[in-house]
């Protein structure tokens, strides 16, 4: 049961259509600063309680529906934003180009910070993204005689934490024989 008529979305710094993953991220970030175990003498027990109550109501689908109805909000949580495509370069030896191969391709991909939901915090050095080493198998077609682009589905970038990834396009060039 909802105890107060407080603006729980405002308490957590959210819009009423925020997806569950964003509610969780905003709660974690705000409650960490107010938690009595982490903030020492500056602990704000009242604020901590407000964050916890807001999270309890907004993270439960039925309580959130009831809360929205009481406020006469007719919005549903939005879907997570789609990912975006990434473009990378890979150079392979001529023997792999002729025979075809599956090559382990390692590159740096920037993923959205799940702690601050891309707003910037200590974990992501206040940029909202975290550099992550991605490892992807790239299938090189056999009898490759010139450069080509290989498509790898679902290995691109994410717009939001937990959201779908875009695709990866790898421009494959052939190294000259030695």
C-alpha positions in Angstrom: 0.0 0.0 0.0 1.3 3.5 -0.8 1.9 5.5 2.3 2.5 9.1 1.0 1.4 11.2 -1.9 4.9 12.4 -2.4 6.3 12.7 -5.9 8.3 9.5 -6.1 9.5 10.2 -9.6 10.9 13.6 -8.5 12.5 12.0 -5.4 14.5 9.7 -7.7 14.9 12.3 -10.5 12.9 10.4 -13.1 10.2 11.0 -15.7 6.9 9.0 -15.2 7.7 6.9 -18.3 11.0 5.7 -16.9 11.8 2.0 -17.6 12.4 -0.3 -14.6 16.2 -0.4 -15.3 16.4 3.3 -15.0 14.5 3.4 -11.7 16.9 0.8 -10.3 20.0 2.8 -11.4 18.7 6.1 -10.1 17.8 4.5 -6.8 21.2 2.9 -6.4 23.0 6.1 -7.1 21.0 8.3 -4.8 20.7 5.8 -1.9 24.5 5.3 -1.9 25.1 8.9 -1.0 22.5 8.9 1.8 23.2 5.5 3.2 24.2 5.6 6.9 27.0 3.0 6.4 28.7 4.9 3.6 28.2 8.6 4.4 29.2 8.7 8.0 28.2 11.8 9.9 26.6 13.3 6.8 24.0 10.5 6.7 20.5 11.7 5.9 18.3 9.0 7.3 15.1 10.8 6.2 16.4 11.2 2.6 17.5 7.5 2.6 14.0 6.5 3.7 12.4 8.6 1.0 14.6 7.0 -1.7 13.8 3.5 -0.4 10.1 4.1 -0.3 10.0 5.7 -3.8 12.0 2.7 -5.2 9.7 0.2 -3.4 6.6 1.8 -5.0 8.0 2.4 -8.5 9.8 -0.9 -8.9 6.7 -3.0 -8.2 4.4 -2.9 -11.3 1.2 -3.1 -9.4 2.1 -0.5 -6.8 3.4 1.7 -9.6 0.1 1.3 -11.5 -1.9 2.3 -8.3 0.4 5.2 -7.7 0.1 6.5 -11.2 -3.7 6.1 -11.0 -3.8 8.2 -7.8 -1.9 10.9 -9.5 -4.0 10.6 -12.7 -1.0 9.7 -14.7 -1.8 7.6 -17.7 1.7 6.7 -18.9 3.3 3.3 -19.2 7.0 2.6 -18.7 8.8 3.2 -22.0 10.8 0.5 -23.8 14.6 0.8 -23.6 16.1 2.8 -26.5 17.5 0.8 -29.4 21.2 0.4 -29.8 23.4 2.0 -32.5 25.7 0.6 -35.1 29.5 0.5 -34.7 32.1 0.5 -37.4 35.5 -1.1 -36.9 38.6 -2.0 -39.1 40.3 -5.4 -39.1 43.4 -6.4 -41.2 43.9 -10.1 -41.9 46.8 -12.0 -43.5 46.3 -13.1 -47.2 46.2 -16.8 -46.3 43.1 -16.2 -44.0 41.5 -14.2 -46.8 41.9 -17.1 -49.2 40.9 -20.0 -46.9 38.2 -18.2 -44.9 38.4 -18.2 -41.2 36.7 -17.2 -38.0 38.8 -14.5 -36.4 38.6 -13.4 -32.8 38.4 -9.6 -33.1 39.0 -7.6 -29.9 38.2 -3.9 -29.8 37.2 -1.2 -27.3 33.5 -0.5 -27.0 32.0 2.2 -24.7 29.0 0.9 -22.8 26.6 3.1 -20.9 27.2 3.2 -17.2 24.5 1.2 -15.4 25.1 2.9 -12.1 24.3 6.5 -13.1 22.3 5.7 -16.3 24.7 7.8 -18.4 24.5 10.9 -16.2 28.1 10.7 -15.0 29.4 9.4 -11.6 32.6 8.3 -9.9 32.4 4.8 -11.4 32.5 6.1 -15.0 34.8 9.0 -14.2 31.8 11.4 -14.8 31.4 10.7 -18.5 28.4 8.3 -18.3 30.2 5.5 -20.3 32.6 2.8 -19.4 35.2 1.5 -21.8 34.8 -2.3 -22.2 36.9 -4.8 -24.1 34.6 -6.5 -26.6 35.6 -9.9 -28.1 33.7 -10.9 -31.2 34.1 -13.8 -33.7 34.2 -12.4 -37.2 33.6 -15.0 -40.0 35.8 -14.2 -43.0 34.3 -15.6 -46.2 36.6 -17.9 -48.2 38.3 -16.8 -51.4 38.3 -13.2 -50.3 40.4 -11.2 -52.9 39.7 -7.7 -51.9 38.6 -5.7 -48.9 35.0 -6.2 -47.7 32.7 -5.3 -44.9 31.5 -8.1 -42.6 28.2 -7.7 -40.7 28.0 -9.0 -37.1 24.5 -8.8 -35.7 23.9 -7.5 -32.1 27.5 -6.6 -31.3 27.2 -2.8 -31.7 26.6 -0.1 -29.1 23.9 0.3 -26.4 22.1 3.6 -26.0 20.9 2.7 -22.4 22.1 0.1 -19.9 20.3 -3.2 -20.4 19.0 -2.1 -23.8 19.5 -3.9 -27.1 22.7 -3.5 -29.0 23.0 -2.2 -32.5 25.0 -4.1 -35.1 28.8 -4.2 -35.8 30.2 -3.6 -39.3 33.8 -4.7 -39.6 35.8 -3.4 -42.6 38.1 -6.3 -43.4 41.3 -5.5 -45.4 43.9 -7.9 -46.6 47.5 -7.5 -45.6 50.0 -7.8 -48.5 52.0 -11.1 -48.6 55.4 -10.8 -46.9 
